[in-house]
Amino acid sequence: MGIEKYIGALLKHWWILLSSAIFTVIGLYSLWQGKTNHWTIMASITTALILFFVASFQAWNEEHKKLEAELAKHERPDLMASFLCLGNPPQFSLRLQTASSTPAVGIQIDDVVNEEKTLHFYPPSGPIVGLAGGIIESRMFEDGRPSVYSHGDVAELFEAPRDKMLAYLRNSNMKSDVLTLRVRFSNLDSAANRRGWILSVPFWWDYDQQAIGTGTPSVESLQDTL
């Protein structure tokens, strides 16, 4: 089946090249220079052979790109999560990016709970691809009710996140309790063969740096969690 597809692609590309104006140019040049019929025939045959090799490369390149695209569907997207300080007044938001050419799709982010506070993330409208990434919208809830922080400052998950004295009193080494961000995602494979993973990232509030710190991320196959 593979050789049949290759031959079909080869003949398609060769026919397109044979249908080009190059043979017309050869004929006009032959008339202009007064070339013999033998010269014209040999020039046409030589050109057809050259075009055959050109078509062969085009057919190989076309099938190679299809193969690369198919293999890319089975790769695990290299999804990354970070927290950015944006806006005025500043607030911390989640950003998702990919370091690979395979997009991450079907993204679902688990709610993050810290005592009475719950941060809910809204899934992105489309796939995540490239380092440009995207800011993920979120909203804070307290005791099950929407918080006044309508867009969700991730830092508000931590009690008095900008109060250094609280850290000293708790003897927490300038670091809050560690929470875990869990992001579920999959690749672009067909629905029957789609694979899924969970990206887990530990994060905390760093009182000394006045920023959200993150630990070493881990990725686990969803099949392994069943």
C-alpha positions in Angstrom: 0.0 0.0 0.0 2.9 2.4 0.8 4.6 1.9 -2.6 1.3 2.5 -4.4 0.8 5.8 -2.6 4.3 6.8 -3.5 4.0 5.9 -7.2 0.6 7.8 -7.3 2.2 10.9 -5.8 5.2 10.6 -8.1 3.0 10.4 -11.2 0.9 13.3 -10.0 3.9 15.6 -9.5 5.6 14.4 -12.7 2.5 15.1 -14.8 2.2 18.6 -13.4 5.8 19.3 -14.3 5.4 17.8 -17.8 2.4 20.0 -18.3 4.5 23.1 -17.6 5.7 25.6 -20.2 9.2 24.3 -20.2 8.7 22.1 -23.3 7.2 25.1 -25.1 10.4 27.1 -24.3 12.5 24.2 -25.6 10.5 24.2 -28.9 10.8 28.0 -29.3 14.5 27.9 -28.6 15.0 25.1 -31.1 13.2 27.1 -33.8 15.1 30.3 -32.9 18.5 28.6 -33.1 17.6 26.3 -36.0 18.2 23.1 -34.1 17.5 19.8 -35.7 14.5 17.6 -34.8 16.9 15.1 -33.2 18.3 17.8 -30.9 14.8 18.9 -29.9 13.7 15.3 -29.2 16.9 14.6 -27.1 16.5 17.9 -25.2 12.9 17.0 -24.4 13.7 13.5 -23.2 16.6 14.8 -21.1 14.3 17.4 -19.6 11.6 14.8 -18.9 14.1 12.7 -17.0 15.3 15.6 -15.0 11.7 16.5 -14.1 11.2 12.8 -13.1 13.8 13.1 -10.4 12.4 16.5 -9.3 8.9 14.9 -9.1 10.4 12.0 -7.2 11.8 14.3 -4.6 8.5 16.2 -4.4 6.6 13.0 -3.8 9.0 11.9 -1.1 8.9 15.2 0.6 5.1 15.2 0.5 4.8 11.8 2.1 7.6 12.6 4.6 5.7 15.7 5.8 2.5 13.5 6.2 4.5 11.0 8.2 6.0 13.8 10.5 2.5 15.2 11.0 1.1 11.8 11.9 4.0 11.1 14.3 3.5 14.5 15.9 -0.1 13.5 16.8 1.3 10.7 19.0 3.8 12.9 20.9 3.2 14.2 24.3 2.8 18.0 24.2 5.6 19.6 26.4 3.2 21.6 28.5 4.6 24.1 31.0 2.9 26.2 33.7 4.1 29.5 35.3 2.7 32.4 37.3 3.0 35.9 36.0 2.6 39.2 37.9 0.5 41.4 35.7 -1.8 44.5 35.9 -2.1 47.5 38.1 -2.7 46.8 40.9 -0.5 43.7 40.3 -2.0 40.2 40.5 -0.6 36.8 39.7 -2.1 34.8 36.9 -1.5 31.4 35.5 0.2 31.0 32.1 0.4 27.8 30.0 2.9 27.3 27.3 4.3 24.4 25.2 8.0 23.9 24.4 7.2 21.4 21.6 5.5 21.7 18.2 2.7 19.4 19.4 -0.3 21.5 20.7 -1.9 20.6 24.0 -5.7 20.3 23.7 -8.6 19.3 25.9 -7.1 21.3 28.7 -8.9 21.1 32.1 -7.5 22.6 35.3 -8.4 21.3 38.7 -9.7 23.8 41.3 -7.0 24.7 43.9 -8.3 24.7 47.4 -6.7 26.3 50.5 -8.9 26.1 53.5 -12.0 28.1 52.8 -10.6 29.6 49.5 -11.1 27.9 46.2 -9.5 29.1 42.9 -11.4 28.0 39.8 -9.7 28.1 36.4 -11.6 28.5 33.2 -10.3 26.2 30.4 -8.7 28.0 27.4 -10.9 28.4 24.3 -8.4 26.6 22.0 -5.2 24.6 22.0 -2.1 25.8 23.7 0.9 25.8 21.3 4.2 27.7 21.4 6.0 29.8 24.0 3.6 32.7 23.5 1.1 30.6 25.5 -1.9 32.1 27.1 -3.1 33.6 30.3 -5.7 31.4 32.0 -8.7 33.2 33.4 -9.7 32.3 36.9 -12.1 33.3 39.7 -11.8 33.1 43.5 -14.5 31.6 45.7 -14.7 31.9 49.5 -16.9 29.5 51.4 -18.5 28.6 48.1 -19.4 32.2 47.2 -17.7 34.3 44.5 -15.0 36.5 46.0 -14.6 40.2 45.3 -11.5 39.2 43.3 -13.6 38.7 40.2 -10.7 37.6 38.0 -8.8 35.6 40.6 -5.5 36.7 41.9 -3.6 33.4 42.5 -1.7 35.0 45.4 -5.0 35.4 47.3 -5.0 31.7 47.9 -2.4 32.3 50.6 -3.4 34.0 53.8 -1.9 37.5 54.0 0.5 36.7 51.1 2.4 39.9 51.4 2.7 39.9 55.2 6.3 39.0 56.0 5.7 39.2 59.8 3.1 36.4 59.5 5.9 34.2 58.0 8.2 35.0 60.9 5.5 34.3 63.5 4.8 30.9 61.9 8.4 30.1 61.5 7.7 29.1 57.9 11.2 30.0 56.6 9.6 32.7 54.5 7.5 30.2 52.6 3.8 29.4 52.8 2.2 26.0 52.7 2.7 24.2 49.4 -0.3 23.8 47.1 -0.5 21.7 43.8 -1.6 22.8 40.4 -3.0 20.0 38.3 -3.6 20.4 34.6 -5.1 17.7 32.4 -4.4 17.7 28.7 -4.2 15.5 25.6 -2.7 15.4 22.2 -4.3 15.9 18.7 -4.7 12.2 18.0 -8.0 10.8 16.8 -10.7 10.3 19.5 -10.2 6.6 19.5 -6.5 6.7 20.2 -6.2 10.1 22.0 -3.8 10.0 25.0 -4.0 12.2 28.1 -1.7 13.4 30.8 -1.7 15.3 34.1 0.8 18.0 34.7 1.4 18.6 38.4 3.2 21.7 39.7 3.8 22.4 43.4 3.6 26.1 44.2 3.7 28.4 47.2 4.0 32.0 48.3 7.6 33.2 48.8 7.4 36.0 51.5 11.0 37.1 50.9 10.7 37.4 47.1 7.0 38.5 47.3 6.2 36.2 44.4 4.8 32.7 43.7 7.5 30.0 43.8 7.2 26.7 41.9 8.8 23.3 42.4 9.8 20.6 40.0 6.8 19.7 37.7 5.8 16.1 37.0 3.8 14.6 34.2 1.7 11.4 34.6 -0.2 9.5 32.0 -4.0 9.5 32.6 -4.0 5.8 31.8 -1.6 5.2 34.7 -4.0 6.9 37.1 -7.0 4.7 36.2 
